[in-house]
Amino acid sequence: MGCCNTKTDEKPLCYCFNISKNAYIEALKAGKGDILKGFVVFQTKHNYCNCENLNPSKQCCLKEFKKIEISIKNQTTP
């Protein structure tokens, strides 16, 4: 997975902790999405993120995690 200190050319989801969109999608499909999202939630709650300086949108990425969850859920729902 493209996470944390691994540099990839993938589209970033979390700029603070270098988590790519593809890494989160892979984690969701493997049933481990809660681990990645939980890590970001923990870091955010403890003010270890730096969204306003690292994310081009200047906003927290957690809304983007939810959008991906909904998208994946809609793809797998018959």
trRosetta pair geometry for C-beta under 8 A, 3 or more apart (Angstrom, degrees):
i j d omega theta_ij theta_ji phi_ij phi_ji
1 6 7.8 141 103 45 55 150
1 20 7.9 -168 177 43 73 99
1 23 4.1 92 -172 -144 92 101
1 26 5.9 -164 -104 80 94 133
1 27 6.4 44 -115 -57 144 99
1 36 7.8 -129 167 -82 153 131
2 6 5.4 -135 -144 99 56 120
2 8 4.0 -45 -132 -5 135 150
2 10 5.2 151 47 33 170 139
2 18 7.4 -103 155 148 82 87
2 19 7.2 127 105 -151 75 38
2 20 4.0 21 87 8 128 126
2 22 6.4 54 26 73 123 100
2 23 4.3 -130 53 -54 73 123
3 6 6.1 49 52 31 40 113
3 17 7.3 -5 -171 138 76 96
3 18 6.7 121 -173 100 30 81
3 19 5.1 15 -122 -107 77 77
3 20 7.5 -108 -70 14 53 77
3 23 5.2 165 -56 177 86 157
3 36 6.8 -120 -112 -120 135 111
4 17 5.9 -32 -101 175 52 86
4 18 5.8 5 126 67 7 105
4 19 7.4 36 -38 -69 46 76
5 18 6.7 104 -85 56 17 147
6 18 6.7 172 59 129 56 127
7 18 7.1 -66 -92 -159 51 140
8 20 5.6 -44 68 -53 135 143
10 20 3.7 37 102 -150 128 147
10 21 6.6 -149 157 41 106 76
10 22 4.9 -96 -154 20 142 121
10 23 7.2 128 98 -21 158 89
11 20 6.3 107 71 -160 48 88
11 21 4.7 -5 85 12 102 123
11 22 7.3 110 43 -18 82 89
12 15 5.3 62 154 -82 143 69
12 18 7.0 -73 -125 -136 106 47
12 19 7.4 90 -158 73 69 45
12 20 6.0 -77 -106 -108 37 59
12 21 7.3 75 117 -24 11 82
13 19 5.2 -55 63 104 102 87
13 20 5.9 91 -1 171 94 18
13 21 4.5 134 -61 -74 105 59
13 23 7.5 -132 16 52 126 93
13 24 5.4 -18 21 -7 171 136
13 61 5.8 110 152 -176 66 136
13 64 5.7 -172 -160 118 84 130
13 65 7.0 91 167 -76 125 71
13 68 7.3 -20 -128 -31 136 150
14 17 5.0 -6 123 49 125 88
14 18 7.1 -39 92 21 83 12
14 19 4.0 30 40 42 111 104
14 40 5.5 -123 -108 -108 153 133
14 61 4.6 -161 -98 63 67 162
14 65 8.0 21 -58 -60 105 106
15 18 7.4 24 -158 -76 29 46
15 51 7.2 113 58 -123 108 58
15 54 4.1 175 124 136 116 103
15 55 4.4 173 27 -81 137 66
15 56 7.6 149 -67 -7 156 67
15 61 7.0 161 8 -52 75 131
16 40 7.8 121 65 -134 116 92
16 43 7.0 172 117 130 135 141
16 48 7.8 123 163 117 134 72
16 49 4.2 -39 -121 -144 172 83
16 50 5.4 144 -116 39 104 69
16 51 6.1 -54 -48 -68 120 63
16 54 5.3 135 -79 66 61 152
16 55 7.3 -36 -36 -43 83 96
16 61 7.6 -146 12 3 99 124
17 39 7.1 -176 155 127 168 114
17 40 6.3 -143 28 -96 142 85
17 43 6.5 144 -54 26 134 173
17 49 7.5 -65 -29 -108 96 89
19 23 5.6 -123 -167 76 73 132
19 24 6.2 71 155 -52 112 100
19 36 6.1 132 -145 -170 144 118
19 40 6.9 -84 14 -65 152 123
20 23 4.4 102 57 0 84 102
20 24 7.2 -152 94 -3 49 82
21 24 6.0 -60 -156 37 32 108
21 25 6.4 31 150 -19 67 107
21 64 7.9 -84 -102 157 96 119
21 68 6.7 -171 -154 -96 86 140
22 25 5.5 -53 -144 37 35 112
22 26 6.2 37 156 -19 67 105
23 26 5.8 -54 -148 37 30 112
23 27 6.3 31 152 -20 63 107
23 36 7.0 157 129 -117 100 155
24 27 5.5 -52 -146 37 34 113
24 28 6.4 38 153 -22 65 102
24 33 6.4 64 -172 -132 74 92
24 36 5.6 -151 -110 104 78 153
24 37 7.5 80 -139 -59 112 85
24 65 6.6 -126 -160 -124 151 80
24 68 5.8 61 113 113 126 161
25 28 5.7 -51 -149 33 31 112
25 29 6.4 28 154 -16 64 107
25 68 6.3 -113 -77 -175 80 123
25 72 6.5 173 -136 -80 79 126
26 29 5.8 -58 -148 39 30 109
26 30 6.2 20 155 -11 65 112
27 30 5.8 -63 -145 45 30 106
27 32 4.6 -92 -164 87 82 86
27 33 4.6 126 116 -86 96 54
27 35 6.7 -125 -167 54 128 97
27 36 4.9 76 110 -6 175 131
28 31 7.7 43 180 -69 30 20
28 32 7.7 -106 -66 59 19 51
28 33 3.7 35 -87 -63 66 132
28 68 7.1 -163 -29 133 153 105
28 69 6.7 -170 -117 -107 140 66
28 72 5.1 50 128 125 148 176
29 72 7.2 -129 -64 -154 76 132
30 33 7.9 142 58 -37 74 70
32 35 4.8 -21 177 15 86 121
32 36 7.2 81 130 -12 83 92
33 36 6.0 -58 -157 40 43 104
33 37 5.9 30 154 -9 76 113
33 69 6.9 136 153 -98 154 96
34 37 5.8 -60 -136 49 31 105
34 38 5.4 39 160 -29 67 113
35 38 5.8 -54 -141 35 21 114
35 39 6.6 28 154 -24 58 103
36 39 5.7 -52 -156 28 31 114
36 40 6.8 23 152 -12 64 104
37 40 5.8 -57 -153 39 36 107
37 41 6.1 38 150 -21 70 106
37 62 7.7 93 -156 -133 92 81
37 65 5.1 122 -114 -173 108 147
38 41 5.5 -51 -142 37 32 113
38 42 6.2 36 157 -21 65 104
39 42 5.9 -55 -151 34 27 112
39 43 6.4 24 154 -16 63 108
40 43 5.7 -55 -146 39 32 111
40 44 6.1 34 155 -21 66 108
40 49 7.6 50 -162 -78 76 130
40 61 6.9 -76 -172 75 146 110
40 62 6.6 175 124 -85 122 85
40 65 7.0 178 67 -56 149 148
41 44 5.7 -57 -147 37 28 112
41 45 6.2 29 156 -20 65 107
41 62 6.9 84 -87 -111 76 126
42 45 5.9 -57 -147 35 27 110
42 46 6.4 3 160 1 63 113
43 46 6.2 -74 -149 50 26 97
43 48 4.2 -89 -162 67 81 113
43 49 5.4 98 131 -50 104 89
44 47 7.6 32 -177 -75 32 30
44 48 7.5 -82 -58 47 22 74
44 49 5.1 0 -96 -4 65 134
44 60 6.3 65 -129 -142 134 128
44 62 6.6 -24 -44 -47 169 127
49 54 7.9 -114 178 37 78 129
49 60 7.1 73 114 -119 156 89
50 53 4.9 -38 158 48 101 107
50 54 5.0 85 96 -11 93 113
51 54 6.3 -73 -120 52 23 90
51 55 4.6 -9 -161 10 71 124
51 58 6.8 92 137 -178 83 33
51 59 6.2 -48 160 129 128 16
51 60 4.9 -73 -90 -85 169 52
51 61 6.9 -158 -115 -17 117 78
52 55 7.4 -7 -63 44 13 92
52 58 5.1 30 -137 -158 57 80
55 58 6.1 -172 87 -61 92 14
55 59 6.2 -96 108 53 142 46
55 60 7.6 171 8 -94 163 16
55 61 6.4 -164 -102 -55 142 93
59 63 7.5 -20 139 24 124 124
60 63 7.0 103 93 -2 84 88
61 64 4.9 -52 -170 36 72 119
61 65 6.5 81 134 -28 84 91
62 65 5.4 -41 -153 24 44 117
62 66 6.9 44 151 -17 66 99
63 66 5.7 -53 -157 34 38 113
63 67 6.6 42 147 -22 67 103
64 67 5.5 -47 -147 32 38 115
64 68 6.6 38 154 -18 65 102
65 68 6.0 -59 -156 36 30 109
65 69 6.5 34 148 -22 65 106
66 69 5.5 -51 -149 33 34 116
66 70 6.5 33 154 -18 66 103
67 70 5.9 -55 -151 36 31 110
67 71 6.3 32 151 -20 64 108
68 71 5.5 -54 -146 37 33 114
68 72 6.2 31 157 -17 67 105
69 72 6.0 -58 -148 38 27 107
69 73 6.2 27 154 -20 64 110
70 73 5.6 -56 -145 38 29 113
70 74 6.3 29 156 -19 65 107
71 74 5.9 -57 -149 36 27 109
71 75 6.6 28 152 -21 62 107
72 75 5.6 -55 -151 33 33 113
72 76 6.5 14 158 -6 66 111
73 76 6.2 -69 -148 44 28 100
73 77 6.1 32 156 -30 67 110
74 77 5.8 -49 -136 27 31 113
